[in-house]
Amino acid sequence: MLDEADHGCSRSGAGTPRHGLPGRALLTVGAAVTVVAGLVTSCGAGSDPGTSSSTTSAASTDAESVATDAYIFGYPLVLMDATRESAMAGVPANRIAAVGPIDPTQNSVVMPNVDTVYASAWLDLRTEPVVLQVPEMADRYWLMQIMDAWTNSTHDPSIIAPQVDDGQGAPYTYAITGPDWSGTLPHTMTRLAMPTETAWMLGRIEYRDSADLPAAQAFQRQLGMAPLSAWQRGERPAPVGDPAAAVAVSPPDQVADMDGRTFFTRLNTLMETNPPAAADQPALDRFATIGIEPGGRVDTVSDDLLNAAVETARNRIPAYRNPKARRENGWEFATNLGSYGTDYPLRAATAWTSLGANLPKDAVYPSLVADATDSTGAPQRYRLKFIGGQTPPAQAFWSLTAYTADGYLASNPAGIYSVGHQVPVMPSPDGSVELAIQADDPGHTVPLGNWLPIPSTGEFRLLLRLYGPDRRALDGTWQPPALTPIPTG
């Protein structure tokens, strides 16, 4: 299941749109594959919203402060490794898991998208490159996001930018190499060099409606992956379809259950095979003063101090507020995720809420929260109006999805869970697009594609997904319109 916790964004009065961003957007299909459901807005309700420095406190030499900052620094690496272990209980390394769409009537996944099917693989690059082949998909959107062990999106070939060498075409064939590999690749392969020996490939393939799903899944099954030597022998293992296995404890909970010494011992071990970047050296020099370093031992610090540092860090991470998050007309989203440099608080907060966040050039996800009822308890109706030429600017496509306060798809008799993509919107004669956001059927005066049902009570969430966002969506030239309540009575 997908485990999620509220990320603590700001809230305003009843009946008005509110920032409300669900937390841990982490989907575990059994124990075999872990993928994000699509929410990648990193906010928070920290008391100091203005900081984005490389550590969360001043560069104190106090051992507890050092350990606290080291936890924030290392949390993404340890969580990634726990996620890898859980996934590999059902699918071995260097093998693709093909994940189908969720059943919208089952409350088993939080904040799911209904736009794509997933392909996930954990890569072991210690001994040789791993080959990834993507078939020709014509005009169908696809993205193969490849992350290092620290959660940075290092490569992102897609239909928009396949990122192959000159002269190479479909099927697109990539050789993903580790940091220490040197050798010669076949001229038909494009090298994608990774800075760590562990990598996570998370692919997405568009499907347009239920009738189109078999075609999307056929392309999903055509994805190829194998170690280079096996590939050259002609081995092409098929993706593992919808792997399922029981997960006793989710990866985030596994990390949460670690005491300080267990966490830092694991971090030291992981940093040996997945070394930090050169830019991290000042932080590493500070952490090394208490034994937190690749292959190090935390022997000079007490258990009580380490545990206190862990508690402080685990309170600080979800409270972090991204100072560069965009807040426009009641919507909130981030355009600085996916590659973090030395912004360790942002990296940790994103891993906490949205492990596997995309680069903004690949996708952004404006989100808001509002009340389904007015101050009297009557159902509240809303309108969302895009003026002519101002629908969400995406090179691929966009969609708008409604969720309950708990992050599940909003159940409704019409079976409508999202509009804009699978259900096309209908513009007015003046070119504008007005969407009815309400629980009850607005009737024949509203085109079918312009009605998005919401829950009849409680809070609800709207998530606007832009796949391949245009520059205007990233630089603020375009802004999502405000969600407007229609007066009742």
C-alpha positions in Angstrom: 0.0 0.0 0.0 1.0 3.6 -0.2 1.9 5.1 3.1 1.2 8.8 3.5 1.4 11.4 6.3 0.3 15.0 6.2 3.2 17.4 5.3 1.8 20.2 7.4 1.2 23.0 4.9 -0.6 26.2 5.8 -4.4 26.1 6.2 -6.9 28.9 6.0 -10.6 29.4 6.8 -13.4 27.0 6.0 -14.8 27.0 2.5 -11.7 28.4 0.9 -8.8 26.7 -1.0 -6.0 25.7 1.4 -2.5 24.4 0.9 -2.7 20.8 2.0 -0.1 18.5 0.7 -0.2 14.8 1.5 3.0 13.4 2.7 4.7 10.2 2.0 3.8 9.6 -1.7 5.3 6.2 -1.8 3.6 3.3 -3.5 4.7 -0.2 -2.6 3.2 -2.9 -4.8 3.6 -5.9 -2.5 7.3 -6.0 -1.6 8.5 -6.0 -5.2 8.3 -2.5 -6.5 8.1 1.0 -5.0 7.1 4.0 -7.1 5.8 7.4 -6.4 2.1 8.0 -7.0 2.9 11.4 -8.5 2.7 14.0 -5.8 6.0 15.8 -5.6 5.4 19.1 -4.0 7.7 19.6 -1.0 6.4 22.1 1.5 6.1 22.0 5.3 5.2 24.1 8.2 8.5 24.8 9.8 9.0 27.8 12.0 11.9 29.0 9.8 10.6 28.9 6.2 13.5 30.9 4.8 16.4 28.5 5.1 17.7 26.3 2.4 21.2 25.9 3.6 23.2 22.7 3.4 22.5 21.9 7.0 19.6 22.5 9.2 21.5 24.2 12.1 24.5 26.3 12.4 27.8 24.4 11.8 28.1 23.6 15.4 30.8 21.2 16.6 28.4 20.0 19.3 28.2 16.2 18.8 24.4 16.1 19.0 24.1 18.9 16.4 26.5 17.1 14.2 24.6 13.9 14.5 21.3 15.6 13.8 22.6 17.2 10.6 24.2 13.9 9.6 20.8 12.1 10.0 19.2 14.7 7.7 22.1 14.3 5.3 21.9 10.5 5.2 18.2 9.9 5.5 17.5 9.8 1.7 20.3 7.2 1.2 19.1 4.9 4.0 15.5 5.2 2.9 16.4 4.4 -0.7 18.3 1.3 0.5 15.4 0.1 2.6 13.1 0.6 -0.4 15.5 -1.3 -2.6 15.6 -4.2 -0.2 11.8 -4.4 0.0 11.4 -4.2 -3.8 14.0 -6.9 -4.3 12.0 -9.4 -2.2 9.9 -9.9 -5.3 12.0 -8.8 -8.2 15.8 -9.3 -8.5 18.2 -6.5 -9.3 18.5 -5.4 -13.0 15.0 -6.7 -13.8 12.0 -4.6 -14.6 8.8 -4.8 -12.6 5.8 -3.8 -14.8 3.1 -2.2 -12.6 -0.5 -1.9 -13.9 -3.0 0.8 -13.1 -4.7 0.8 -9.7 -8.4 -0.1 -9.2 -10.0 3.3 -8.4 -12.7 1.6 -6.4 -10.2 0.1 -3.9 -8.7 2.4 -1.3 -5.3 0.7 -1.4 -3.2 3.5 -3.0 -2.8 7.1 -1.8 -2.7 9.9 -4.4 -2.5 7.5 -7.4 -2.3 8.9 -10.9 -4.7 7.5 -13.5 -2.6 8.6 -16.4 0.3 6.2 -16.6 1.5 2.6 -16.0 4.8 2.2 -14.3 8.0 0.3 -14.8 10.5 0.0 -12.0 13.9 -1.5 -11.6 16.7 -1.4 -9.1 20.1 -1.5 -10.7 23.3 -3.0 -9.3 26.2 -1.4 -11.3 29.1 -2.8 -9.3 30.3 -5.3 -11.8 29.1 -4.1 -15.2 26.7 -1.8 -17.0 23.0 -2.5 -17.2 21.3 -2.1 -20.6 17.8 -0.5 -20.9 15.9 -0.6 -24.2 12.8 1.5 -24.8 10.6 0.6 -27.8 9.3 3.1 -30.3 6.0 4.4 -29.0 5.0 6.9 -31.7 3.2 9.8 -30.0 2.7 8.1 -26.6 4.3 9.8 -23.6 7.0 8.0 -21.8 9.7 8.9 -19.3 12.5 6.7 -17.9 13.7 8.5 -14.7 17.0 7.2 -13.4 18.0 8.2 -9.9 21.3 7.8 -8.0 21.3 6.3 -4.5 20.9 9.8 -3.0 17.6 10.4 -4.8 19.0 12.7 -7.4 17.4 12.3 -10.9 20.6 11.9 -12.9 19.1 11.0 -16.3 15.5 11.3 -17.7 15.2 10.1 -21.3 11.7 10.6 -22.5 9.6 11.0 -25.7 10.3 14.7 -25.4 14.1 14.2 -25.2 15.2 10.6 -25.8 18.8 11.7 -25.0 20.5 9.3 -27.4 23.7 9.8 -29.2 23.7 11.2 -32.7 22.6 8.7 -35.3 20.7 6.5 -32.8 17.0 6.0 -33.1 14.3 3.7 -31.8 14.3 1.4 -30.1 16.4 3.5 -27.8 19.2 1.5 -26.2 21.0 2.8 -23.1 23.9 1.4 -21.2 23.7 2.6 -17.5 27.2 2.5 -16.0 28.6 2.8 -12.5 31.1 5.3 -11.3 34.1 3.0 -11.7 33.3 1.4 -15.0 35.6 1.9 -18.0 35.2 0.1 -21.3 33.8 0.3 -24.8 30.2 0.0 -25.6 28.5 -1.1 -28.8 27.9 1.9 -31.1 24.2 1.3 -30.9 24.1 2.2 -27.2 24.1 5.5 -25.4 26.0 5.6 -22.2 24.2 7.0 -19.1 26.9 7.3 -16.4 25.7 7.2 -12.8 27.7 8.5 -9.8 26.7 5.6 -7.5 26.7 1.8 -7.8 23.0 1.6 -6.8 20.4 3.3 -9.1 16.6 3.3 -9.4 14.9 3.4 -12.8 11.3 4.5 -12.6 9.5 4.6 -15.9 6.1 5.9 -16.8 4.1 5.1 -19.9 0.9 7.0 -20.8 -2.5 5.3 -21.3 -5.3 7.4 -22.6 -8.4 5.4 -21.4 -9.4 1.9 -20.5 -9.6 0.9 -24.2 -6.0 2.1 -24.7 -4.6 0.3 -21.6 -3.8 -2.9 -23.4 -1.7 -1.0 -25.9 0.2 0.8 -23.1 0.8 -2.5 -21.3 2.1 -4.0 -24.6 4.8 -1.3 -24.7 5.5 -1.8 -21.1 6.2 -5.5 -21.8 8.5 -4.5 -24.6 10.9 -2.7 -22.3 14.2 -4.5 -22.1 16.8 -4.7 -19.4 19.7 -7.0 -18.6 23.4 -6.7 -17.6 25.6 -5.9 -20.6 27.2 -9.3 -20.8 23.7 -11.0 -20.7 22.4 -8.6 -23.3 25.2 -9.3 -25.6 24.4 -13.0 -25.3 20.9 -12.3 -26.5 19.2 -12.6 -23.1 16.0 -10.4 -22.9 14.1 -11.3 -19.7 10.5 -10.2 -19.8 9.4 -7.6 -17.1 7.8 -9.1 -14.1 4.1 -8.3 -14.3 2.4 -6.8 -11.2 4.6 -8.4 -8.6 2.9 -8.8 -5.3 4.2 -9.9 -1.9 3.4 -9.1 1.6 5.2 -6.2 3.2 5.4 -6.6 6.9 6.9 -3.1 7.5 7.0 -0.3 4.9 10.5 1.1 4.1 9.7 4.5 5.8 8.6 2.6 8.9 11.7 0.5 8.8 13.9 3.6 8.9 11.7 5.1 11.6 12.2 2.0 13.7 16.0 2.3 13.6 17.7 3.6 16.7 20.6 6.0 16.3 23.4 3.6 16.2 21.7 1.3 13.8 20.9 4.1 11.4 24.4 5.6 11.4 26.1 2.2 11.1 24.0 1.5 8.0 24.7 5.0 6.7 28.5 4.5 7.0 28.3 1.2 5.2 26.1 2.5 2.4 28.5 5.5 1.9 31.3 3.0 1.0 29.5 1.8 -2.1 27.6 5.0 -2.8 30.0 7.7 -2.0 28.7 11.3 -1.5 29.5 13.9 -4.1 32.7 16.0 -4.0 30.6 19.1 -3.0 29.6 17.2 0.2 33.2 17.2 1.6 32.7 20.1 4.0 29.7 18.4 5.6 31.6 15.0 5.6 34.6 16.5 7.4 32.2 17.8 10.1 30.4 14.4 10.4 33.7 12.5 10.6 34.5 14.2 13.9 32.0 11.7 15.5 32.8 8.8 13.2 30.1 9.3 10.6 32.0 8.7 7.3 32.3 6.0 4.6 33.2 2.8 6.5 33.4 4.7 9.8 32.4 3.6 13.3 30.4 5.7 15.7 32.1 4.5 18.8 32.8 7.7 20.7 29.2 8.9 21.0 26.6 7.6 23.5 23.4 5.8 22.4 21.4 8.5 24.2 23.0 11.3 22.3 22.5 9.5 18.9 18.9 8.7 19.7 18.2 12.3 20.8 19.8 13.5 17.5 17.5 11.1 15.5 14.4 12.4 17.3 15.4 16.0 16.6 16.1 15.3 13.0 12.9 13.3 12.5 10.9 16.3 13.9 12.8 18.7 11.7 12.5 16.9 8.4 8.7 17.0 8.0 8.6 20.5 9.4 10.9 21.9 6.7 9.2 24.4 4.4 10.6 24.8 0.9 11.4 28.5 0.5 11.3 28.2 -3.2 7.9 26.5 -3.4 5.5 28.3 -5.6 2.2 29.5 -4.0 -0.2 30.8 -6.6 -4.0 31.4 -6.3 -4.3 28.8 -3.5 -2.2 26.2 -5.3 1.3 25.1 -4.1 4.0 23.3 -6.0 7.8 23.1 -6.2 10.0 23.6 -9.2 13.3 22.9 -7.5 13.1 19.1 -6.9 14.8 16.1 -8.4 18.4 17.4 -8.1 19.5 18.8 -4.8 23.2 19.6 -4.7 24.0 20.5 -1.1 20.5 21.4 -0.1 20.3 18.6 2.4 17.1 19.7 4.2 15.2 19.9 0.9 16.5 16.5 -0.2 15.5 14.9 3.1 12.1 16.5 3.1 11.4 15.4 -0.4 12.4 11.8 0.3 10.2 11.9 3.4 7.1 13.0 1.4 7.8 12.1 -2.2 10.6 9.6 -2.7 11.4 9.6 -6.4 10.4 13.2 -7.2 10.8 14.2 -10.8 12.8 17.0 -12.2 10.5 19.9 -12.9 11.2 19.8 -16.6 9.6 16.4 -16.6 6.5 17.0 -14.4 5.1 19.4 -11.9 2.1 18.9 -9.6 0.2 22.0 -8.3 -2.0 21.0 -5.4 -4.6 22.5 -3.1 -7.1 21.5 -0.4 -10.6 22.9 0.1 -13.8 22.0 2.0 -16.5 20.0 0.3 -19.2 21.8 2.4 -19.9 25.4 3.3 -20.1 26.9 6.7 -23.6 25.6 7.2 -22.7 22.0 6.2 -24.3 22.2 2.8 -22.4 20.8 -0.2 -20.2 23.4 -1.7 -19.9 23.8 -5.5 -16.8 25.2 -7.1 -15.7 26.4 -10.5 -12.2 26.4 -11.9 -11.9 28.6 -15.0 -9.0 28.7 -17.4 -9.3 31.7 -19.7 -8.8 31.2 -23.4 -5.3 29.9 -24.2 -4.5 29.4 -20.6 -5.2 25.7 -19.9 -2.2 24.0 -18.2 0.8 24.4 -20.6 2.3 20.9 -21.0 4.3 19.4 -23.9 2.7 16.0 -23.3 -0.6 16.4 -21.5 -2.2 17.5 -18.2 -4.8 16.1 -15.9 -6.8 17.2 -12.8 -7.7 14.6 -10.2 -9.8 14.8 -7.0 -9.0 13.0 -3.8 -10.5 12.6 -0.4 -8.9 14.1 2.7 -7.1 10.7 3.1 -5.7 10.9 -0.4 -8.0 8.2 -2.0 -9.7 8.8 -5.3 -13.1 10.4 -4.8 -15.7 7.7 -5.2 -18.7 8.7 -7.4 -21.5 7.0 -9.3 -20.3 8.4 -12.6 -16.9 6.8 -12.3 -15.1 10.0 -13.1 -11.8 10.4 -11.3 -9.8 12.8 -13.4 -10.4 15.2 -16.3 -8.2 16.8 -18.9 -6.5 13.7 -20.2 -8.6 10.6 -20.4 -11.7 12.7 -20.2 -11.1 15.7 -22.6 -12.4 19.1 -21.6 -14.8 21.1 -23.7 -14.0 24.8 -24.3 -16.6 27.5 -24.4 -17.2 29.6 -27.5 -14.7 32.2 -26.2 -12.0 29.5 -25.8 -12.2 29.4 -22.0 -12.5 26.1 -20.1 -14.7 26.1 -17.0 -14.7 23.0 -14.8 -17.5 22.2 -12.4 -15.9 20.9 -9.2 -18.7 19.5 -7.1 -20.2 16.3 -5.7 -23.5 16.3 -7.5 -24.0 15.9 -11.2 -24.3 19.5 -12.7 -26.5 18.2 -15.5 -26.5 18.6 -19.2 -25.5 22.3 -19.1 -21.9 21.2 -18.2 -20.1 19.0 -20.7 -19.2 15.6 -19.3 -15.5 16.3 -19.6 -15.9 19.5 -17.6 -17.2 17.9 -14.4 -14.9 16.6 -11.7 -16.8 15.0 -8.8 -15.5 15.6 -5.3 -16.5 14.1 -2.0 -19.8 15.3 -0.5 -18.3 16.0 2.9 -15.1 16.8 4.6 -11.9 18.1 2.9 -10.9 17.2 -0.6 -7.7 17.6 -2.5 -7.1 18.6 -6.1 -3.9 17.6 -7.9 -3.1 19.2 -11.3 -0.4 17.2 -13.1 1.6 18.7 -16.0 3.7 16.2 -17.9 6.5 17.9 -19.7 5.5 21.3 -18.4 6.1 24.3 -20.7 8.5 26.9 -19.6 5.6 29.2 -18.7 4.5 26.8 -16.0 8.0 26.8 -14.5 8.9 30.5 -14.5 5.5 31.8 -13.3 4.3 33.3 -16.6 1.4 30.9 -16.4 -0.4 30.3 -13.1 -3.2 28.0 -12.2 -6.5 29.9 -11.6 -8.1 30.1 -8.2 -10.8 27.6 -7.2 -13.9 29.7 -6.8 -16.8 28.7 -4.6 -20.3 29.3 -5.9 -22.5 31.0 -3.3 -25.1 28.6 -1.8 -28.6 29.4 -0.7 
